[in-house]
Amino acid sequence: MTRILALMTALMLFATPAGAQSREIEGVIADQFEKFRADDFAGAFDHASPMIQGIFGSAENFGMMVRNGYPMVHRPKVFRFLDLKDAAPEMQQIVEVEDMDGRSFLLRYDMIETENGWKINGVQILPPPDVAA
């Protein structure tokens, strides 16, 4: 019995449950959406990876890029988390976003784990899925 408890404890210490990892990633993305909704670009910028922060240099530059290039992210009406894929060394979270005009977009969030938790390492707008006629 002691061996079984020791093995279970070791597995719990060294394994990151997929559900917990998914919740952490979703939490980062959802919080960034909330920061954008409040025009808290500094807070949103905190969720960006060191590489992204280096590219944009400031929260103001980052905010301008999001407002101009990703308006559905700046002001989403609703969003929904879809698939989470392991694309080592990143995780890729697919998010469906509806903008304020009711248009739907699929976005791929490239996530990296840092010593400060999960960070957004890039966002790509995916082509809409093919619709059979």
Biotite code that builds the C-alpha atoms (Angstrom):
import biotite.structure as struc

atoms = struc.array([
    struc.Atom([0.000, 0.000, 0.000], chain_id="A", res_id=1, res_name="MET", atom_name="CA", element="C"),
    struc.Atom([2.857, 2.377, 0.826], chain_id="A", res_id=2, res_name="THR", atom_name="CA", element="C"),
    struc.Atom([4.440, 1.755, -2.577], chain_id="A", res_id=3, res_name="ARG", atom_name="CA", element="C"),
    struc.Atom([1.173, 2.521, -4.334], chain_id="A", res_id=4, res_name="ILE", atom_name="CA", element="C"),
    struc.Atom([0.788, 5.797, -2.429], chain_id="A", res_id=5, res_name="LEU", atom_name="CA", element="C"),
    struc.Atom([4.393, 6.745, -3.178], chain_id="A", res_id=6, res_name="ALA", atom_name="CA", element="C"),
    struc.Atom([3.908, 5.996, -6.880], chain_id="A", res_id=7, res_name="LEU", atom_name="CA", element="C"),
    struc.Atom([0.659, 7.997, -7.014], chain_id="A", res_id=8, res_name="MET", atom_name="CA", element="C"),
    struc.Atom([2.320, 10.933, -5.256], chain_id="A", res_id=9, res_name="THR", atom_name="CA", element="C"),
    struc.Atom([5.271, 10.855, -7.665], chain_id="A", res_id=10, res_name="ALA", atom_name="CA", element="C"),
    struc.Atom([2.966, 10.787, -10.677], chain_id="A", res_id=11, res_name="LEU", atom_name="CA", element="C"),
    struc.Atom([0.996, 13.741, -9.334], chain_id="A", res_id=12, res_name="MET", atom_name="CA", element="C"),
    struc.Atom([4.188, 15.734, -8.745], chain_id="A", res_id=13, res_name="LEU", atom_name="CA", element="C"),
    struc.Atom([5.761, 15.121, -12.152], chain_id="A", res_id=14, res_name="PHE", atom_name="CA", element="C"),
    struc.Atom([2.763, 14.998, -14.468], chain_id="A", res_id=15, res_name="ALA", atom_name="CA", element="C"),
    struc.Atom([0.914, 18.091, -15.593], chain_id="A", res_id=16, res_name="THR", atom_name="CA", element="C"),
    struc.Atom([-2.668, 17.055, -16.195], chain_id="A", res_id=17, res_name="PRO", atom_name="CA", element="C"),
    struc.Atom([-3.866, 18.091, -19.634], chain_id="A", res_id=18, res_name="ALA", atom_name="CA", element="C"),
    struc.Atom([-6.994, 19.583, -18.084], chain_id="A", res_id=19, res_name="GLY", atom_name="CA", element="C"),
    struc.Atom([-4.989, 21.824, -15.767], chain_id="A", res_id=20, res_name="ALA", atom_name="CA", element="C"),
    struc.Atom([-2.714, 22.912, -18.598], chain_id="A", res_id=21, res_name="GLN", atom_name="CA", element="C"),
    struc.Atom([-5.715, 23.674, -20.789], chain_id="A", res_id=22, res_name="SER", atom_name="CA", element="C"),
    struc.Atom([-7.361, 25.733, -18.014], chain_id="A", res_id=23, res_name="ARG", atom_name="CA", element="C"),
    struc.Atom([-4.152, 27.714, -17.469], chain_id="A", res_id=24, res_name="GLU", atom_name="CA", element="C"),
    struc.Atom([-3.814, 28.498, -21.181], chain_id="A", res_id=25, res_name="ILE", atom_name="CA", element="C"),
    struc.Atom([-7.487, 29.409, -21.507], chain_id="A", res_id=26, res_name="GLU", atom_name="CA", element="C"),
    struc.Atom([-7.164, 31.622, -18.432], chain_id="A", res_id=27, res_name="GLY", atom_name="CA", element="C"),
    struc.Atom([-4.293, 33.600, -19.959], chain_id="A", res_id=28, res_name="VAL", atom_name="CA", element="C"),
    struc.Atom([-6.144, 34.152, -23.233], chain_id="A", res_id=29, res_name="ILE", atom_name="CA", element="C"),
    struc.Atom([-9.438, 35.029, -21.526], chain_id="A", res_id=30, res_name="ALA", atom_name="CA", element="C"),
    struc.Atom([-7.684, 37.499, -19.233], chain_id="A", res_id=31, res_name="ASP", atom_name="CA", element="C"),
    struc.Atom([-6.008, 39.145, -22.211], chain_id="A", res_id=32, res_name="GLN", atom_name="CA", element="C"),
    struc.Atom([-9.425, 39.525, -23.887], chain_id="A", res_id=33, res_name="PHE", atom_name="CA", element="C"),
    struc.Atom([-10.698, 41.215, -20.712], chain_id="A", res_id=34, res_name="GLU", atom_name="CA", element="C"),
    struc.Atom([-7.676, 43.528, -20.624], chain_id="A", res_id=35, res_name="LYS", atom_name="CA", element="C"),
    struc.Atom([-8.299, 44.529, -24.248], chain_id="A", res_id=36, res_name="PHE", atom_name="CA", element="C"),
    struc.Atom([-11.989, 45.176, -23.548], chain_id="A", res_id=37, res_name="ARG", atom_name="CA", element="C"),
    struc.Atom([-10.912, 47.579, -20.792], chain_id="A", res_id=38, res_name="ALA", atom_name="CA", element="C"),
    struc.Atom([-8.219, 49.175, -22.998], chain_id="A", res_id=39, res_name="ASP", atom_name="CA", element="C"),
    struc.Atom([-5.667, 47.969, -20.432], chain_id="A", res_id=40, res_name="ASP", atom_name="CA", element="C"),
    struc.Atom([-2.908, 47.456, -22.984], chain_id="A", res_id=41, res_name="PHE", atom_name="CA", element="C"),
    struc.Atom([-0.214, 47.191, -20.310], chain_id="A", res_id=42, res_name="ALA", atom_name="CA", element="C"),
    struc.Atom([-2.106, 44.304, -18.706], chain_id="A", res_id=43, res_name="GLY", atom_name="CA", element="C"),
    struc.Atom([-2.652, 42.659, -22.093], chain_id="A", res_id=44, res_name="ALA", atom_name="CA", element="C"),
    struc.Atom([1.032, 43.142, -22.963], chain_id="A", res_id=45, res_name="PHE", atom_name="CA", element="C"),
    struc.Atom([1.986, 41.258, -19.774], chain_id="A", res_id=46, res_name="ASP", atom_name="CA", element="C"),
    struc.Atom([0.470, 38.114, -21.338], chain_id="A", res_id=47, res_name="HIS", atom_name="CA", element="C"),
    struc.Atom([2.742, 38.378, -24.384], chain_id="A", res_id=48, res_name="ALA", atom_name="CA", element="C"),
    struc.Atom([5.892, 36.278, -24.583], chain_id="A", res_id=49, res_name="SER", atom_name="CA", element="C"),
    struc.Atom([9.306, 37.912, -24.215], chain_id="A", res_id=50, res_name="PRO", atom_name="CA", element="C"),
    struc.Atom([9.759, 37.608, -28.002], chain_id="A", res_id=51, res_name="MET", atom_name="CA", element="C"),
    struc.Atom([6.503, 39.474, -28.722], chain_id="A", res_id=52, res_name="ILE", atom_name="CA", element="C"),
    struc.Atom([7.332, 42.100, -26.106], chain_id="A", res_id=53, res_name="GLN", atom_name="CA", element="C"),
    struc.Atom([10.716, 42.569, -27.757], chain_id="A", res_id=54, res_name="GLY", atom_name="CA", element="C"),
    struc.Atom([9.164, 43.004, -31.197], chain_id="A", res_id=55, res_name="ILE", atom_name="CA", element="C"),
    struc.Atom([6.709, 45.695, -30.091], chain_id="A", res_id=56, res_name="PHE", atom_name="CA", element="C"),
    struc.Atom([8.789, 47.286, -27.349], chain_id="A", res_id=57, res_name="GLY", atom_name="CA", element="C"),
    struc.Atom([5.890, 48.901, -25.495], chain_id="A", res_id=58, res_name="SER", atom_name="CA", element="C"),
    struc.Atom([2.307, 48.284, -24.485], chain_id="A", res_id=59, res_name="ALA", atom_name="CA", element="C"),
    struc.Atom([1.257, 51.270, -26.586], chain_id="A", res_id=60, res_name="GLU", atom_name="CA", element="C"),
    struc.Atom([2.778, 49.829, -29.781], chain_id="A", res_id=61, res_name="ASN", atom_name="CA", element="C"),
    struc.Atom([1.276, 46.438, -28.976], chain_id="A", res_id=62, res_name="PHE", atom_name="CA", element="C"),
    struc.Atom([-2.151, 47.993, -28.410], chain_id="A", res_id=63, res_name="GLY", atom_name="CA", element="C"),
    struc.Atom([-1.976, 49.881, -31.712], chain_id="A", res_id=64, res_name="MET", atom_name="CA", element="C"),
    struc.Atom([-1.140, 46.651, -33.559], chain_id="A", res_id=65, res_name="MET", atom_name="CA", element="C"),
    struc.Atom([-4.075, 44.836, -31.966], chain_id="A", res_id=66, res_name="VAL", atom_name="CA", element="C"),
    struc.Atom([-6.562, 47.661, -32.636], chain_id="A", res_id=67, res_name="ARG", atom_name="CA", element="C"),
    struc.Atom([-5.486, 47.896, -36.293], chain_id="A", res_id=68, res_name="ASN", atom_name="CA", element="C"),
    struc.Atom([-4.742, 44.267, -37.132], chain_id="A", res_id=69, res_name="GLY", atom_name="CA", element="C"),
    struc.Atom([-6.945, 42.242, -34.803], chain_id="A", res_id=70, res_name="TYR", atom_name="CA", element="C"),
    struc.Atom([-10.100, 44.269, -34.074], chain_id="A", res_id=71, res_name="PRO", atom_name="CA", element="C"),
    struc.Atom([-11.990, 41.053, -33.223], chain_id="A", res_id=72, res_name="MET", atom_name="CA", element="C"),
    struc.Atom([-9.504, 40.498, -30.396], chain_id="A", res_id=73, res_name="VAL", atom_name="CA", element="C"),
    struc.Atom([-9.626, 44.105, -29.231], chain_id="A", res_id=74, res_name="HIS", atom_name="CA", element="C"),
    struc.Atom([-13.414, 44.078, -28.935], chain_id="A", res_id=75, res_name="ARG", atom_name="CA", element="C"),
    struc.Atom([-14.734, 40.510, -29.046], chain_id="A", res_id=76, res_name="PRO", atom_name="CA", element="C"),
    struc.Atom([-18.452, 40.034, -28.611], chain_id="A", res_id=77, res_name="LYS", atom_name="CA", element="C"),
    struc.Atom([-17.972, 36.415, -27.540], chain_id="A", res_id=78, res_name="VAL", atom_name="CA", element="C"),
    struc.Atom([-15.205, 33.841, -27.712], chain_id="A", res_id=79, res_name="PHE", atom_name="CA", element="C"),
    struc.Atom([-15.066, 30.091, -27.315], chain_id="A", res_id=80, res_name="ARG", atom_name="CA", element="C"),
    struc.Atom([-12.138, 27.753, -26.808], chain_id="A", res_id=81, res_name="PHE", atom_name="CA", element="C"),
    struc.Atom([-11.890, 24.864, -29.238], chain_id="A", res_id=82, res_name="LEU", atom_name="CA", element="C"),
    struc.Atom([-8.962, 22.464, -29.706], chain_id="A", res_id=83, res_name="ASP", atom_name="CA", element="C"),
    struc.Atom([-5.678, 22.564, -27.820], chain_id="A", res_id=84, res_name="LEU", atom_name="CA", element="C"),
    struc.Atom([-2.841, 20.946, -29.778], chain_id="A", res_id=85, res_name="LYS", atom_name="CA", element="C"),
    struc.Atom([0.657, 20.013, -28.717], chain_id="A", res_id=86, res_name="ASP", atom_name="CA", element="C"),
    struc.Atom([3.059, 21.500, -31.276], chain_id="A", res_id=87, res_name="ALA", atom_name="CA", element="C"),
    struc.Atom([6.217, 21.154, -29.209], chain_id="A", res_id=88, res_name="ALA", atom_name="CA", element="C"),
    struc.Atom([7.749, 23.331, -27.982], chain_id="A", res_id=89, res_name="PRO", atom_name="CA", element="C"),
    struc.Atom([4.506, 25.322, -28.159], chain_id="A", res_id=90, res_name="GLU", atom_name="CA", element="C"),
    struc.Atom([0.893, 24.556, -27.447], chain_id="A", res_id=91, res_name="MET", atom_name="CA", element="C"),
    struc.Atom([-1.647, 25.816, -29.983], chain_id="A", res_id=92, res_name="GLN", atom_name="CA", element="C"),
    struc.Atom([-5.044, 26.903, -28.708], chain_id="A", res_id=93, res_name="GLN", atom_name="CA", element="C"),
    struc.Atom([-7.770, 27.382, -31.310], chain_id="A", res_id=94, res_name="ILE", atom_name="CA", element="C"),
    struc.Atom([-10.284, 30.078, -30.366], chain_id="A", res_id=95, res_name="VAL", atom_name="CA", element="C"),
    struc.Atom([-13.485, 31.023, -32.139], chain_id="A", res_id=96, res_name="GLU", atom_name="CA", element="C"),
    struc.Atom([-14.193, 34.739, -31.816], chain_id="A", res_id=97, res_name="VAL", atom_name="CA", element="C"),
    struc.Atom([-17.296, 36.636, -32.817], chain_id="A", res_id=98, res_name="GLU", atom_name="CA", element="C"),
    struc.Atom([-16.733, 40.339, -33.384], chain_id="A", res_id=99, res_name="ASP", atom_name="CA", element="C"),
    struc.Atom([-19.189, 43.107, -32.551], chain_id="A", res_id=100, res_name="MET", atom_name="CA", element="C"),
    struc.Atom([-20.664, 42.869, -36.081], chain_id="A", res_id=101, res_name="ASP", atom_name="CA", element="C"),
    struc.Atom([-21.457, 39.156, -35.663], chain_id="A", res_id=102, res_name="GLY", atom_name="CA", element="C"),
    struc.Atom([-18.637, 37.888, -37.897], chain_id="A", res_id=103, res_name="ARG", atom_name="CA", element="C"),
    struc.Atom([-16.874, 34.720, -36.742], chain_id="A", res_id=104, res_name="SER", atom_name="CA", element="C"),
    struc.Atom([-13.128, 34.162, -36.850], chain_id="A", res_id=105, res_name="PHE", atom_name="CA", element="C"),
    struc.Atom([-10.903, 31.222, -35.984], chain_id="A", res_id=106, res_name="LEU", atom_name="CA", element="C"),
    struc.Atom([-7.652, 32.193, -34.303], chain_id="A", res_id=107, res_name="LEU", atom_name="CA", element="C"),
    struc.Atom([-4.660, 30.075, -33.412], chain_id="A", res_id=108, res_name="ARG", atom_name="CA", element="C"),
    struc.Atom([-2.866, 31.179, -30.262], chain_id="A", res_id=109, res_name="TYR", atom_name="CA", element="C"),
    struc.Atom([0.719, 29.923, -30.032], chain_id="A", res_id=110, res_name="ASP", atom_name="CA", element="C"),
    struc.Atom([1.456, 29.492, -26.333], chain_id="A", res_id=111, res_name="MET", atom_name="CA", element="C"),
    struc.Atom([4.801, 28.962, -24.621], chain_id="A", res_id=112, res_name="ILE", atom_name="CA", element="C"),
    struc.Atom([5.448, 28.083, -21.015], chain_id="A", res_id=113, res_name="GLU", atom_name="CA", element="C"),
    struc.Atom([7.919, 30.400, -19.285], chain_id="A", res_id=114, res_name="THR", atom_name="CA", element="C"),
    struc.Atom([9.170, 30.658, -15.737], chain_id="A", res_id=115, res_name="GLU", atom_name="CA", element="C"),
    struc.Atom([6.357, 33.215, -15.278], chain_id="A", res_id=116, res_name="ASN", atom_name="CA", element="C"),
    struc.Atom([3.635, 30.909, -16.614], chain_id="A", res_id=117, res_name="GLY", atom_name="CA", element="C"),
    struc.Atom([2.027, 30.564, -20.031], chain_id="A", res_id=118, res_name="TRP", atom_name="CA", element="C"),
    struc.Atom([2.557, 33.427, -22.470], chain_id="A", res_id=119, res_name="LYS", atom_name="CA", element="C"),
    struc.Atom([1.103, 34.216, -25.885], chain_id="A", res_id=120, res_name="ILE", atom_name="CA", element="C"),
    struc.Atom([3.817, 33.832, -28.513], chain_id="A", res_id=121, res_name="ASN", atom_name="CA", element="C"),
    struc.Atom([1.719, 34.777, -31.533], chain_id="A", res_id=122, res_name="GLY", atom_name="CA", element="C"),
    struc.Atom([-1.800, 34.804, -32.921], chain_id="A", res_id=123, res_name="VAL", atom_name="CA", element="C"),
    struc.Atom([-2.789, 33.807, -36.425], chain_id="A", res_id=124, res_name="GLN", atom_name="CA", element="C"),
    struc.Atom([-6.161, 34.315, -38.100], chain_id="A", res_id=125, res_name="ILE", atom_name="CA", element="C"),
    struc.Atom([-7.029, 30.976, -39.689], chain_id="A", res_id=126, res_name="LEU", atom_name="CA", element="C"),
    struc.Atom([-8.915, 30.628, -42.967], chain_id="A", res_id=127, res_name="PRO", atom_name="CA", element="C"),
    struc.Atom([-12.584, 29.813, -42.516], chain_id="A", res_id=128, res_name="PRO", atom_name="CA", element="C"),
    struc.Atom([-13.438, 26.132, -42.780], chain_id="A", res_id=129, res_name="PRO", atom_name="CA", element="C"),
    struc.Atom([-14.727, 24.935, -46.132], chain_id="A", res_id=130, res_name="ASP", atom_name="CA", element="C"),
    struc.Atom([-18.494, 24.867, -46.292], chain_id="A", res_id=131, res_name="VAL", atom_name="CA", element="C"),
    struc.Atom([-20.016, 22.225, -48.524], chain_id="A", res_id=132, res_name="ALA", atom_name="CA", element="C"),
    struc.Atom([-22.450, 23.644, -51.060], chain_id="A", res_id=133, res_name="ALA", atom_name="CA", element="C"),
])
